[in-house]
Amino acid sequence: MKASKTRQAPIADNEVYRGFMRLDRERRRRIAMRILGNQRMLADLYDHFLIQRSLDEPGQNLAWESYARENASGR
């Protein structure tokens, strides 16, 4: 079976988000848990949070492990 040569237009971020929010609560939970269980996706999230924090607090270097320890201690 040959693959189709026509390409679908990319789905906009807001379309994906709206589709996710239309799901019932249990399906959203299952998808969120699947995303959080994916180590590559989790690493991307960590990177995002660290980048955002570095933008909020310029001039401070912070390793992920230090950040996690600080936040786990209830800071």
C-alpha positions as a LaTeX table, in Angstrom:
\begin{tabular}{lrrr}
\hline
Residue & $x$ (\AA) & $y$ (\AA) & $z$ (\AA) \\
\hline
Met1 & 0.00 & 0.00 & 0.00 \\
Lys2 & 1.49 & 3.34 & $-1.08$ \\
Ala3 & 1.49 & 6.35 & 1.17 \\
Ser4 & $-0.58$ & 9.28 & 0.02 \\
Lys5 & 1.42 & 12.05 & $-1.62$ \\
Thr6 & $-0.95$ & 14.73 & $-0.38$ \\
Arg7 & 0.05 & 16.39 & 2.86 \\
Gln8 & $-2.34$ & 17.61 & 5.49 \\
Ala9 & $-2.03$ & 21.18 & 6.66 \\
Pro10 & $-0.41$ & 21.43 & 10.09 \\
Ile11 & $-2.80$ & 21.76 & 13.01 \\
Ala12 & $-2.57$ & 25.09 & 14.82 \\
Asp13 & $-1.69$ & 25.03 & 18.52 \\
Asn14 & $-5.00$ & 26.60 & 19.49 \\
Glu15 & $-6.89$ & 23.87 & 17.61 \\
Val16 & $-5.03$ & 21.16 & 19.52 \\
Tyr17 & $-5.69$ & 22.93 & 22.82 \\
Arg18 & $-9.39$ & 23.43 & 22.10 \\
Gly19 & $-9.69$ & 19.78 & 21.11 \\
Phe20 & $-7.98$ & 18.69 & 24.32 \\
Met21 & $-10.29$ & 20.88 & 26.44 \\
Arg22 & $-13.37$ & 19.42 & 24.71 \\
Leu23 & $-12.47$ & 15.97 & 26.04 \\
Asp24 & $-14.12$ & 14.77 & 29.20 \\
Arg25 & $-12.15$ & 15.06 & 32.44 \\
Glu26 & $-11.02$ & 11.42 & 32.53 \\
Arg27 & $-9.67$ & 11.47 & 28.96 \\
Arg28 & $-7.78$ & 14.72 & 29.66 \\
Arg29 & $-6.28$ & 13.09 & 32.77 \\
Arg30 & $-5.22$ & 9.98 & 30.84 \\
Ile31 & $-3.58$ & 12.07 & 28.11 \\
Ala32 & $-1.84$ & 14.33 & 30.65 \\
Met33 & $-0.49$ & 11.28 & 32.49 \\
Arg34 & 0.72 & 9.82 & 29.20 \\
Ile35 & 2.53 & 13.06 & 28.38 \\
Leu36 & 4.09 & 13.29 & 31.85 \\
Gly37 & 5.15 & 9.64 & 31.64 \\
Asn38 & 7.13 & 10.31 & 28.47 \\
Gln39 & 10.72 & 11.07 & 29.53 \\
Arg40 & 11.53 & 13.16 & 26.45 \\
Met41 & 8.38 & 15.24 & 26.95 \\
Leu42 & 9.15 & 15.63 & 30.64 \\
Ala43 & 12.68 & 16.80 & 29.82 \\
Asp44 & 11.20 & 19.41 & 27.46 \\
Leu45 & 8.89 & 20.63 & 30.23 \\
Tyr46 & 11.80 & 20.91 & 32.67 \\
Asp47 & 13.73 & 22.90 & 30.06 \\
His48 & 10.77 & 25.18 & 29.52 \\
Phe49 & 10.39 & 25.90 & 33.25 \\
Leu50 & 14.11 & 26.51 & 33.70 \\
Ile51 & 14.22 & 28.87 & 30.71 \\
Gln52 & 11.18 & 30.73 & 32.00 \\
Arg53 & 12.70 & 31.05 & 35.45 \\
Ser54 & 15.99 & 32.30 & 33.99 \\
Leu55 & 14.06 & 34.96 & 32.06 \\
Asp56 & 12.22 & 35.97 & 35.22 \\
Glu57 & 15.44 & 36.11 & 37.26 \\
Pro58 & 18.23 & 37.16 & 34.89 \\
Gly59 & 21.80 & 36.63 & 35.98 \\
Gln60 & 21.14 & 33.57 & 38.11 \\
Asn61 & 22.33 & 30.14 & 37.00 \\
Leu62 & 20.30 & 27.30 & 38.42 \\
Ala63 & 20.64 & 23.57 & 37.84 \\
Trp64 & 17.40 & 21.59 & 37.58 \\
Glu65 & 18.38 & 19.47 & 40.57 \\
Ser66 & 18.78 & 22.59 & 42.74 \\
Tyr67 & 15.47 & 23.96 & 41.54 \\
Ala68 & 13.71 & 20.67 & 42.31 \\
Arg69 & 15.23 & 20.50 & 45.81 \\
Glu70 & 14.22 & 24.11 & 46.57 \\
Asn71 & 10.65 & 23.54 & 45.48 \\
Ala72 & 10.33 & 20.15 & 47.16 \\
Ser73 & 11.26 & 21.76 & 50.47 \\
Gly74 & 8.25 & 24.06 & 50.21 \\
Arg75 & 10.09 & 27.23 & 49.32 \\
\hline
\end{tabular}
